[in-house]
């Protein structure tokens, strides 16, 4: 039966768009690893589960998940997909050939090694595989209403935790102690997990953009926290900077510079504006104070904390479009440590909608 006549698949529009973009009527996706989450994108099944299973997309039909008996019970809870229990490789091949009568099958080459691709082509001798990686990536640039709702909730939960940092912090606690407080708080509030390992970087550590949180005691000076949660598979990604001890005029001025850089990027963001223009707007403000952006200004957010569209950098050629979800994170680093402010947004037709708001003033702990 046509899946549109039954319970509506939440990604139906994206599935239809995929068939329009590729000109195909059959797509086969595997759940091999988290970096290629298209199995979860279309099925909406929980991330980090259902490893080794496959998803069949057929034009005008309900999506089908093939899985072993280990995962069938959990998969069947999702009523907008069909579930087929598969016991062997031979049975899987036979089932796919039956459900895919046409010769051409779309697959994502990026989720397979060269060896795996060769094996796949050998198993399905009568079929022709078409690489649809670029079309899949394009689909994820603009989010559906349901995706945006999940991202919005992820951001809300993350920001609530960030607001608790002044009360969580106490003298003598370690960076890891603070990270654990944040994670426990969001899990109790309904988050499904973390978007990425929490970065808590204090003192000189705050000058390291991708610092690995340690068991060292939080030092005086800048305290940078980069943190996001997942909600129904979708990510938030926020950064906040605090100051441990008595903050001076110079530190306040540096913080204000980063805040203005972020605001400048926000204000010029409109549909059809080049992503590189946002980078330039922020970087110009930093350069006035003798700094410069040493990494991208931001990136897309979605199923991954760095999602599509790709990075917002000086060389970015892509244009802002409605329903893009973005993170903007100007930063400065030096011997003093680091200051990074990162907020999340939804692109509307005329301007950005802020999903979060970094404090305008530097907060002293």
VEXBA-385239 format. One record per residue (C-alpha): z, y, x; residue in three letters. Coordinates in steps of 0.25 Angstrom, whole numbers, padded with zeros to 4 digits, always signed. Each point is the difference from the previous one (the first is absolute). Layout:
ZYXALA
...
END
This chain:
+0000+0000+0000UNK
-0003+0014+0005UNK
+0013+0006+0006UNK
-0002+0013-0007UNK
+0003-0007-0014UNK
+0013-0005+0005UNK
+0011+0006+0008UNK
-0006+0012+0008UNK
+0000-0002+0015UNK
+0007+0012+0006UNK
-0011+0001+0010UNK
-0012-0002-0009UNK
-0006+0013+0003UNK
+0000-0002+0015UNK
-0005-0014-0002UNK
-0012+0005-0008UNK
-0002+0011+0010UNK
+0000-0010+0011UNK
-0012-0008-0007UNK
-0007+0014-0002UNK
+0002+0003+0015UNK
-0005-0013+0005UNK
-0010-0004-0010UNK
+0007-0014+0000UNK
+0006-0008-0011UNK
+0009-0009+0008UNK
+0011+0003+0010UNK
+0009-0010+0008UNK
+0012+0006+0006UNK
+0011-0007+0008UNK
+0015+0003+0003UNK
+0000-0002+0015UNK
+0009+0012+0005UNK
+0006+0013-0005UNK
-0010+0009+0007UNK
-0011-0004-0009UNK
+0007+0000-0014UNK
-0011-0001-0009UNK
+0005-0013-0006UNK
+0012+0008-0005UNK
-0008+0013-0003UNK
-0008-0007-0011UNK
+0010-0010-0005UNK
+0012+0009+0001UNK
+0008-0012+0004UNK
+0012+0004+0010UNK
-0003+0002+0014UNK
+0005-0009+0011UNK
-0001-0012-0010UNK
-0012-0010-0003UNK
-0004-0002+0014UNK
-0013-0009+0002UNK
-0004+0002-0015UNK
-0013+0006-0005UNK
-0005+0009-0011UNK
-0013-0001-0007UNK
-0006+0012-0006UNK
-0012-0002-0010UNK
-0007+0011-0007UNK
+0005+0001-0015UNK
+0010-0011+0002UNK
+0015-0001+0002UNK
+0004+0000+0015UNK
+0004-0014+0005UNK
+0010-0004+0010UNK
+0000-0014+0006UNK
+0013-0005+0006UNK
+0008-0012+0004UNK
+0011-0005-0009UNK
+0010+0008+0009UNK
-0005+0013-0006UNK
-0006-0003-0014UNK
+0013+0002-0007UNK
+0002+0014+0005UNK
-0015+0004-0001UNK
+0000-0004-0015UNK
+0010+0011-0003UNK
-0012+0010+0002UNK
-0007-0001-0013UNK
-0012+0008+0003UNK
-0005-0011+0010UNK
-0004-0014-0002UNK
+0007-0011+0010UNK
-0007-0012+0005UNK
+0009-0011+0007UNK
-0008-0005+0012UNK
+0004-0013+0008UNK
-0010-0001+0011UNK
-0011+0008+0007UNK
-0010-0009-0006UNK
+0005+0004-0014UNK
+0000+0014+0004UNK
-0015+0000+0004UNK
-0004-0007-0012UNK
+0008+0010-0009UNK
-0006+0012+0006UNK
-0015-0006+0000UNK
+0003-0003-0015UNK
+0005+0014-0003UNK
-0010+0007+0009UNK
-0014-0004-0005UNK
-0007+0011+0007UNK
-0004-0001+0015UNK
+0006+0013+0005UNK
+0015+0001+0002UNK
+0007+0013+0005UNK
+0011-0002+0010UNK
+0008+0009+0009UNK
-0004-0004+0014UNK
+0012+0008+0006UNK
+0009-0010-0005UNK
-0006-0012+0007UNK
-0002-0003+0015UNK
-0014-0004+0005UNK
+0005-0015+0000UNK
+0005+0001-0014UNK
-0013+0007-0005UNK
-0008-0012+0007UNK
+0008-0010-0007UNK
-0001+0007-0014UNK
-0015+0001+0001UNK
-0001-0015+0004UNK
+0009-0004-0012UNK
-0009+0008-0010UNK
-0013-0004+0006UNK
-0008+0004-0013UNK
+0006+0014-0001UNK
-0003+0013+0007UNK
+0012+0009+0004UNK
-0001+0015-0001UNK
+0010+0009+0008UNK
+0006+0010-0010UNK
+0011+0006+0010UNK
-0005+0014-0002UNK
-0001+0000-0015UNK
+0014-0006+0000UNK
+0006+0011+0008UNK
-0007+0011-0008UNK
+0006-0006-0013UNK
+0014+0003+0006UNK
-0002+0015+0003UNK
+0002+0004-0014UNK
+0012-0006-0008UNK
+0001-0004-0014UNK
+0010+0005-0010UNK
+0008-0012+0002UNK
+0000+0001+0015UNK
+0004+0014+0000UNK
+0012-0003-0009UNK
+0005-0011+0010UNK
-0002+0010+0012UNK
+0007+0011-0008UNK
+0012-0009-0002UNK
+0000-0005+0014UNK
+0001+0014+0005UNK
+0011+0004-0010UNK
+0008-0012+0005UNK
-0002+0004+0015UNK
+0003+0015-0003UNK
+0013-0004-0007UNK
+0004-0008+0012UNK
-0004+0011+0010UNK
+0009+0010-0008UNK
+0012-0009+0002UNK
-0001+0001+0016UNK
+0010+0011+0001UNK
+0010-0008-0008UNK
-0004-0013+0007UNK
+0002+0006+0014UNK
+0013-0001+0008UNK
+0003+0003+0014UNK
-0001-0013+0009UNK
-0010-0007-0009UNK
-0012-0006+0007UNK
-0015+0002-0004UNK
+0000-0014-0005UNK
+0012+0003-0009UNK
-0007+0011-0007UNK
-0013-0008-0002UNK
+0009-0011-0006UNK
+0006+0010-0010UNK
-0013+0005-0004UNK
-0006-0014-0002UNK
+0012-0005-0008UNK
+0000+0013-0009UNK
-0015-0002-0004UNK
+0001-0015-0002UNK
+0011+0002-0010UNK
-0008+0011-0007UNK
-0012-0009-0003UNK
-0009+0001+0012UNK
-0007-0013+0004UNK
+0001+0002+0014UNK
-0004+0009+0012UNK
-0014+0006+0003UNK
+0003-0002+0015UNK
+0012-0001+0009UNK
+0009+0012-0002UNK
-0001+0010+0012UNK
+0014+0007+0003UNK
-0002+0008+0013UNK
+0011+0009+0005UNK
+0001+0010+0012UNK
-0011-0003+0010UNK
-0005-0012-0008UNK
-0005+0009-0011UNK
-0011+0004+0010UNK
-0006-0014-0001UNK
-0009+0000-0013UNK
+0000-0015-0002UNK
+0014-0002+0005UNK
+0007-0014-0002UNK
+0014+0002-0006UNK
+0011-0004+0010UNK
+0014-0004-0001UNK
+0004+0013+0008UNK
+0009+0010-0006UNK
-0007+0012-0007UNK
+0000+0011+0010UNK
+0002+0015-0002UNK
-0013+0008-0002UNK
-0012-0003-0009UNK
+0001-0013-0009UNK
-0014-0004-0005UNK
-0001-0010-0011UNK
-0013-0007-0004UNK
+0001-0009-0012UNK
-0007-0005-0012UNK
+0002-0011-0011UNK
-0009-0009-0007UNK
+0000+0000-0016UNK
-0009-0010-0007UNK
-0007-0002+0014UNK
-0003+0015+0002UNK
+0006+0009+0011UNK
+0007+0013+0003UNK
+0000+0006+0013UNK
+0009+0012+0003UNK
+0006+0006+0012UNK
+0012+0010+0001UNK
+0007+0007+0012UNK
+0015+0003+0000UNK
+0008+0006+0011UNK
+0013-0006+0005UNK
+0010+0010+0005UNK
-0001+0015-0001UNK
-0014+0005-0001UNK
-0005+0012+0007UNK
-0010+0011-0003UNK
-0011-0006+0008UNK
+0001-0014-0006UNK
-0001+0007-0014UNK
-0012+0007+0004UNK
-0007-0012+0005UNK
+0003-0007-0013UNK
-0005+0012-0008UNK
-0013-0001+0008UNK
-0003-0015-0004UNK
+0004+0003-0015UNK
-0010+0012+0000UNK
-0011-0009+0006UNK
+0002-0010-0011UNK
-0001+0011-0010UNK
-0012+0005+0006UNK
-0007-0013-0002UNK
+0005-0002-0014UNK
-0005+0013-0004UNK
-0015-0002+0004UNK
-0001-0014-0006UNK
-0010-0001-0011UNK
-0010-0010-0005UNK
-0012+0000+0009UNK
+0007+0007+0012UNK
-0002-0007+0014UNK
+0013-0008+0004UNK
-0002+0007+0014UNK
+0002+0013-0006UNK
+0014-0004-0004UNK
+0003-0004+0015UNK
-0006+0013+0005UNK
+0009+0008-0010UNK
+0013-0007+0005UNK
-0004+0000+0015UNK
-0003+0015+0000UNK
+0014+0003-0005UNK
+0006-0009+0011UNK
-0009+0006+0011UNK
+0006+0014-0004UNK
+0014-0005+0005UNK
-0006-0007+0012UNK
-0001-0014-0006UNK
-0012-0009-0004UNK
-0002-0012-0009UNK
+0001-0012+0010UNK
-0004-0010-0011UNK
-0007+0000-0014UNK
+0006+0009-0010UNK
+0000-0011-0010UNK
-0006-0012-0007UNK
-0002-0007-0014UNK
+0011-0008-0006UNK
-0001-0011-0010UNK
+0002-0015+0002UNK
+0002+0003+0015UNK
+0008+0012+0006UNK
-0013+0003+0007UNK
-0010-0002-0011UNK
-0014+0005-0004UNK
-0005+0011+0002UNK
+0002-0001+0015UNK
+0007+0010+0009UNK
+0000+0015-0002UNK
-0004+0005+0014UNK
-0009+0010+0007UNK
-0012-0009-0001UNK
+0002-0005-0014UNK
-0013+0002-0008UNK
+0004-0005-0013UNK
+0003+0009-0012UNK
+0012+0001-0009UNK
-0002-0007-0014UNK
+0008+0000-0013UNK
+0010-0012+0000UNK
+0001-0001+0015UNK
+0015-0003+0004UNK
+0003+0007+0013UNK
+0011+0002+0011UNK
+0000+0013+0007UNK
+0009+0000+0013UNK
+0000+0012+0010UNK
+0009-0002+0012UNK
+0004+0006+0013UNK
+0006-0008+0012UNK
+0006+0004+0014UNK
+0012-0001+0008UNK
+0008+0006-0011UNK
-0004-0013-0008UNK
-0009+0000-0013UNK
-0002+0006-0013UNK
-0008-0007-0011UNK
-0001+0004-0014UNK
-0008-0010-0009UNK
-0002+0001-0015UNK
-0009-0008-0010UNK
-0010+0005-0009UNK
-0011-0003-0011UNK
-0013+0008+0001UNK
-0003+0007-0014UNK
-0013+0007-0003UNK
+0005+0013+0005UNK
+0012-0002+0009UNK
+0010-0010+0005UNK
+0011-0005-0008UNK
+0012-0001+0008UNK
+0008-0013-0002UNK
+0011+0004+0010UNK
+0005+0012+0006UNK
+0006+0001+0014UNK
+0012+0010+0001UNK
-0005+0014+0004UNK
+0012+0002+0009UNK
+0005-0009+0011UNK
+0012-0008-0005UNK
+0012-0001+0009UNK
+0008-0013+0001UNK
END
